[in-house]
Amino acid sequence: MSVSANWNYPTAIKFGAGRVGELPQHATAVGMKRPLLVTDNALAALPIVRETLDLLQDANIVTALFADVRSNPTDENLEAGVAAYRNGGHDGVIAFGGGSGLDLGKLVAFAAGQTRPIWDFEDIGDWWTRADPSGIAPIIAVPTTAGTGSEVGRAGVLTDSKAHVKKVIFHPKMMPTVVICDPALTVGMPPRITVGTGLDAFAHCLEAYCAPGFHPLADGVAVEGMRLVKEHLPRVFATPGDLEARGAMMAAAAMGATAFQKGLGAIHALSHPIGALYDTHHGMTNAVVMPAVLEANRAAIETRIERLAAYLGTPGGFDGFLSFVRELRSDLGVPNTLTEFGVPRDEFDKLCTMSLSDPTAGGNPLPLTHDLAARMLEAAFDG
């Protein structure tokens, strides 16, 4: 075989209910004596954050809390987080929460030791080599949702508050050294967040599987990740305390982010600008636009989707799989269209243009042109 490829797989993952109790020993093992725990405002008000801080304090690990994190983190949040890290004399970051807390936590650990502006490290070409790797602090990630998979990612998504554009900041050393996947931490998620994050994991697996390129490892992980979501997300939605299903969803989230190093596509390329302009929930936005993107890409992915449908036990090939996606969304209360989701059409052309420059656009199975993006968006708005 003449194909040449580069494959990378994630870090040490400690998986299982109750394993957040191991956090102090892992913090000590990576050299953290004064970590900064980064999470979002909503989560900071819940008992699990206080309990985690107490756990660290009982182990004589002095930990401060930073929670000035929006649901779509901005450069202003990062600036405040870096100031808190430097002023507190911290030596590592515990990124705690959903995608927003995990992404910003990783970005604080990355940016606190750099002297250049954060946008100098956008995921373009080899811009990541501009960073001083010795300035990147150790990171432990503790996800409390099952969707983004940011806990096993080497990048963070950040909104430029002036341009209202989501950008991806990348560096290989942004990968957490240790990940604690404790499904018990996800039990208290509101149903809407459970659905949005779960379908985000599904979107990651689906787009990775459909992305062009030779990466059979990612394809295999993605296909099994979709099976886990298909079987377990409805269970979690119906019975929030089902720890077995919660665990399967947490595994699927990490699998999605592991797989999408192969690439993403127009689901994300459309979702990112919508989120940047209208502050929508990322995973739910992915779910709303998913059928429109699948239909528009049919010519390039039909055979591949037929194989996927067979593995998932979904009869009817491509059409059957598309029906399954629509039915799953309906059963979980996902809006059918962007209009139902509350997104206005007043910046339709701007959304199309922004999608073309999104870093995920290059992984779409068909070249993402303005006309193709417009067709997708039209279908997503009108159904």
C-alpha positions in Angstrom: 0.0 0.0 0.0 1.4 3.4 -1.1 -0.7 5.6 1.3 1.2 7.7 3.8 -0.5 9.1 6.9 0.2 10.4 10.4 -1.9 9.1 13.3 -2.1 10.3 16.8 -4.1 8.9 19.7 -5.1 10.4 23.1 -3.7 10.5 26.5 -4.1 8.5 29.8 -7.8 8.2 30.5 -9.1 7.1 33.9 -12.6 5.8 33.2 -15.3 4.8 35.7 -17.8 6.0 38.3 -16.3 7.5 41.4 -12.8 8.0 39.8 -12.9 11.7 40.4 -11.7 10.7 43.9 -8.3 10.0 42.3 -7.9 13.6 41.3 -5.5 14.6 44.1 -3.1 11.7 43.4 -3.0 12.6 39.7 -2.5 16.3 40.4 0.5 15.4 42.6 1.9 13.0 40.0 2.0 15.7 37.3 3.6 18.2 39.7 0.7 20.4 40.6 0.9 22.0 44.0 -1.2 25.1 43.3 -3.5 24.3 40.4 -6.2 26.6 39.1 -9.6 24.9 38.6 -11.3 26.4 35.5 -15.0 25.8 34.9 -18.1 27.8 33.8 -20.3 30.0 35.9 -23.3 27.7 35.9 -21.3 24.7 37.0 -19.4 26.6 39.7 -22.7 27.1 41.6 -23.3 23.3 41.8 -22.1 21.0 44.6 -19.8 18.9 42.4 -17.4 21.8 42.1 -17.3 22.5 45.8 -16.9 18.8 46.5 -14.0 18.7 44.1 -12.3 21.7 45.6 -12.8 20.1 49.1 -11.3 16.9 47.8 -8.1 18.7 46.7 -8.0 20.8 49.9 -8.2 17.6 52.0 -5.1 16.4 50.2 -3.3 19.7 51.0 -3.4 20.8 47.3 -4.2 24.5 47.4 -6.6 25.1 44.6 -8.2 28.4 43.3 -11.4 28.6 41.2 -11.8 30.5 38.0 -15.4 30.5 36.6 -15.7 33.5 34.3 -16.4 31.4 31.3 -19.2 31.9 28.8 -21.0 29.0 27.1 -19.0 30.0 24.0 -15.7 31.2 25.6 -14.3 34.4 24.3 -10.8 36.0 24.2 -12.0 38.3 27.1 -12.6 35.2 29.2 -9.2 33.9 28.3 -7.5 37.2 29.2 -9.2 37.1 32.6 -8.2 33.5 33.1 -4.6 34.0 32.3 -4.5 37.0 34.7 -5.9 34.8 37.5 -3.4 32.1 36.7 -0.4 34.4 36.7 -1.5 36.5 39.7 -2.2 33.3 41.7 1.2 31.8 41.0 -0.4 28.6 39.8 1.5 25.6 38.4 -1.2 23.7 36.4 -4.8 23.7 35.4 -7.6 21.4 36.2 -10.1 21.9 33.3 -13.5 20.9 34.7 -16.8 20.9 33.0 -18.3 20.7 29.6 -16.7 21.9 26.4 -16.6 25.6 27.5 -14.7 24.9 30.8 -12.5 22.3 29.2 -11.5 24.4 26.2 -10.9 27.6 28.3 -8.9 25.6 30.9 -6.6 24.2 28.2 -6.2 27.6 26.7 -5.3 29.2 30.0 -2.7 26.5 30.6 -1.4 27.2 27.1 -1.5 31.0 27.0 -0.2 31.8 30.5 3.4 31.0 29.4 3.3 32.7 26.0 4.2 36.3 25.1 2.5 36.5 21.6 -1.3 37.2 21.1 -3.5 34.2 21.2 -4.6 34.6 17.6 -0.9 34.0 16.5 -1.6 30.3 17.4 -4.7 29.8 15.3 -4.9 26.3 13.7 -3.4 27.4 10.4 -0.5 25.6 8.8 2.4 25.4 11.3 1.4 28.4 13.4 1.5 26.2 16.5 5.3 26.2 16.2 5.3 29.8 17.2 4.6 28.8 20.8 7.1 28.3 23.5 6.3 24.7 24.6 8.1 25.1 27.9 5.5 27.7 28.8 2.6 25.3 28.6 1.4 24.3 32.0 0.3 20.7 32.8 -3.4 20.0 32.4 -5.8 17.5 34.0 -9.2 17.3 32.3 -12.4 16.3 34.1 -15.4 16.3 31.8 -18.9 16.7 33.3 -20.8 16.3 30.1 -20.7 13.7 27.4 -20.3 15.4 24.1 -17.4 17.7 23.1 -14.6 15.3 23.8 -12.4 18.3 24.5 -10.8 16.3 27.3 -8.8 14.3 24.6 -8.2 17.2 22.2 -5.1 19.2 21.4 -7.0 22.4 20.6 -9.5 24.8 22.1 -12.3 26.8 20.4 -12.3 30.5 21.2 -14.6 33.3 20.0 -13.0 36.5 18.8 -15.2 39.0 20.7 -14.6 41.8 18.2 -15.0 39.9 15.0 -17.7 37.5 16.4 -15.8 34.6 14.8 -15.0 31.2 16.4 -11.4 30.2 15.9 -9.4 27.1 16.8 -6.2 27.4 18.8 -4.0 24.3 18.4 -0.8 22.9 20.0 0.1 19.3 20.6 1.0 20.0 24.2 -2.5 21.3 24.9 -3.5 17.6 25.2 -4.3 16.9 28.9 -1.8 14.7 30.6 -4.5 12.8 32.5 -8.2 12.6 31.9 -10.7 11.5 34.5 -13.9 10.3 32.9 -16.4 9.8 35.8 -19.9 9.2 34.4 -21.4 10.0 37.8 -20.5 13.6 37.3 -22.8 13.8 34.3 -26.0 12.6 36.1 -27.1 16.1 37.0 -27.1 17.5 33.5 -30.3 19.2 32.4 -32.1 17.1 29.7 -31.4 19.8 27.0 -27.7 19.7 27.7 -27.7 15.9 27.8 -29.2 15.9 24.3 -27.1 18.7 22.9 -23.8 17.2 24.1 -24.8 13.7 23.1 -25.6 14.7 19.6 -22.4 16.7 19.4 -20.6 13.4 20.1 -22.6 11.8 17.3 -21.8 14.7 14.9 -18.1 14.4 15.7 -18.2 10.6 14.9 -20.3 11.1 11.8 -18.2 13.9 10.2 -15.0 12.1 11.0 -16.3 9.0 9.4 -17.4 10.9 6.3 -14.3 13.1 6.0 -12.0 12.3 3.0 -8.6 10.8 3.7 -7.2 7.4 4.8 -7.6 6.9 8.5 -9.1 3.4 9.2 -8.4 3.8 12.9 -10.5 6.9 13.2 -13.2 5.4 11.0 -13.5 2.3 13.3 -13.6 4.5 16.4 -16.2 6.7 14.8 -18.5 3.9 13.8 -18.5 2.3 17.2 -19.0 5.8 18.8 -22.2 6.2 16.8 -23.5 2.8 17.9 -23.0 3.8 21.5 -24.9 7.1 21.0 -27.7 5.3 19.1 -28.2 2.8 21.8 -27.5 4.9 24.9 -28.6 8.5 24.4 -32.3 7.6 24.4 -31.8 5.6 27.6 -30.0 8.5 29.3 -32.8 10.9 28.1 -35.5 8.6 29.5 -33.6 7.6 32.7 -31.1 10.3 33.7 -29.7 8.2 36.6 -28.7 5.2 34.3 -25.0 5.1 35.0 -24.3 2.4 32.5 -25.8 4.5 29.7 -24.0 7.6 31.1 -20.7 5.8 30.9 -21.3 4.7 27.3 -22.1 8.3 26.3 -18.9 9.5 28.1 -16.9 6.9 26.1 -18.6 8.0 22.9 -17.7 11.6 23.5 -14.0 10.8 23.9 -14.2 8.6 20.8 -15.7 11.4 18.8 -12.9 13.7 19.6 -10.4 11.0 19.0 -11.8 10.3 15.6 -12.2 13.8 14.4 -8.5 14.3 14.1 -9.2 12.9 10.7 -11.4 15.9 10.0 -14.9 17.5 10.5 -17.0 19.1 7.9 -20.0 21.4 7.1 -22.0 20.5 10.2 -19.3 22.3 12.2 -18.4 24.8 9.6 -22.1 26.1 9.7 -22.5 25.6 13.5 -19.5 27.6 14.5 -20.5 30.9 12.9 -24.1 30.4 14.1 -22.8 30.0 17.6 -20.4 32.9 17.3 -23.1 35.3 16.1 -26.1 34.1 18.2 -24.5 32.3 21.2 -26.4 29.1 20.5 -25.5 25.8 22.2 -22.9 24.2 19.9 -24.1 20.6 20.1 -27.7 21.4 19.6 -26.8 23.6 16.6 -25.0 20.7 15.1 -28.1 18.5 15.6 -30.3 21.1 13.9 -28.2 21.4 10.7 -27.2 17.7 10.5 -29.9 16.4 8.1 -29.4 19.3 5.7 -25.6 18.7 5.5 -26.1 14.9 5.1 -28.5 15.4 2.2 -26.3 18.0 0.5 -23.2 15.7 0.7 -25.1 12.6 -0.5 -23.3 12.2 -3.8 -19.9 11.8 -1.9 -21.0 9.7 1.0 -23.9 7.5 0.0 -21.8 4.2 -0.2 -20.1 5.0 3.1 -23.4 5.7 4.8 -24.8 2.5 3.5 -22.0 0.6 5.3 -22.6 2.6 8.4 -26.4 1.9 8.4 -25.7 -1.8 8.1 -23.4 -1.7 11.1 -25.9 0.3 13.1 -28.8 -2.1 12.2 -30.6 0.7 10.4 -32.4 -0.6 7.3 -32.8 1.4 4.1 -29.3 2.5 3.3 -28.8 6.2 3.0 -32.5 7.1 3.2 -32.9 4.8 6.2 -30.0 6.4 8.0 -31.3 9.9 7.3 -34.8 8.9 8.6 -33.1 7.5 11.7 -31.3 10.8 12.3 -34.5 12.8 12.0 -36.5 10.4 14.2 -33.7 10.4 16.9 -33.8 14.2 16.9 -37.6 14.3 17.1 -37.6 11.8 20.0 -35.1 13.9 21.9 -36.9 17.2 21.4 -34.4 18.8 18.9 -35.9 21.6 16.8 -36.5 20.7 13.2 -35.1 23.9 11.7 -32.9 26.8 12.6 -36.1 29.0 12.5 -37.7 26.8 15.2 -34.3 27.0 17.1 -34.7 30.8 17.2 -31.9 31.7 14.8 -32.8 34.7 12.6 -32.2 34.8 8.8 -31.0 38.4 8.8 -27.3 37.4 8.3 -27.8 34.5 6.0 -25.1 35.5 3.5 -22.6 36.3 6.3 -23.1 32.9 7.8 -22.4 31.3 4.4 -19.2 33.4 4.0 -18.0 32.7 7.5 -18.5 28.9 7.0 -16.1 28.8 4.1 -13.2 30.2 6.3 -14.0 27.9 9.3 -11.1 25.5 9.9 -13.5 22.5 9.7 -14.7 23.4 6.2 -11.8 21.5 4.5 -13.0 18.2 5.9 -16.4 18.3 4.1 -16.8 15.4 1.7 -17.7 17.8 -1.1 -15.7 21.1 -1.5 -17.6 23.7 0.5 -18.5 26.5 -1.8 -20.7 29.5 -1.1 -23.5 28.0 -3.2 -23.3 24.6 -1.3 -23.3 26.3 2.1 -26.3 28.4 1.0 -28.2 25.3 0.0 -27.4 23.6 3.3 -28.4 26.7 5.3 -31.6 27.1 3.3 -32.6 23.6 4.1 -31.6 24.0 7.7 -33.8 27.1 8.0 -36.8 25.8 6.2 -36.6 22.0 6.7 
